[in-house]
């Protein structure tokens, strides 16, 4: 069995691959590297309470927008 081209895979494809092939460390590291390069996360310190979320409006907006159905999906 030949190894997939991890560099050509999208972040979603790598995510799915790593979940399906949890023993493949090379795939895992390729996924983590892609996450680091794309840097599409929001960093924030640990929350002390639920009220702390009010201090992170960008985070709240991102959660809300990522939880909305896309392309007519339910």
Secondary structure as the mmCIF struct_conf table of DSSP 4:
data_model
#
loop_
_struct_conf.conf_type_id
_struct_conf.id
_struct_conf.beg_label_comp_id
_struct_conf.beg_label_asym_id
_struct_conf.beg_label_seq_id
_struct_conf.end_label_comp_id
_struct_conf.end_label_asym_id
_struct_conf.end_label_seq_id
HELX_LH_PP_P HELX_LH_PP_P1 UNK A 2 UNK A 4
HELX_RH_3T_P HELX_RH_3T_P1 UNK A 6 UNK A 8
BEND BEND1 UNK A 9 UNK A 9
HELX_RH_AL_P HELX_RH_AL_P1 UNK A 11 UNK A 20
TURN_TY1_P TURN_TY1_P1 UNK A 22 UNK A 23
HELX_RH_AL_P HELX_RH_AL_P2 UNK A 25 UNK A 38
BEND BEND2 UNK A 41 UNK A 41
HELX_LH_PP_P HELX_LH_PP_P2 UNK A 45 UNK A 47
BEND BEND3 UNK A 48 UNK A 49
HELX_RH_3T_P HELX_RH_3T_P2 UNK A 50 UNK A 55
HELX_RH_AL_P HELX_RH_AL_P3 UNK A 57 UNK A 67
BEND BEND4 UNK A 68 UNK A 68
TURN_TY1_P TURN_TY1_P2 UNK A 71 UNK A 72
#
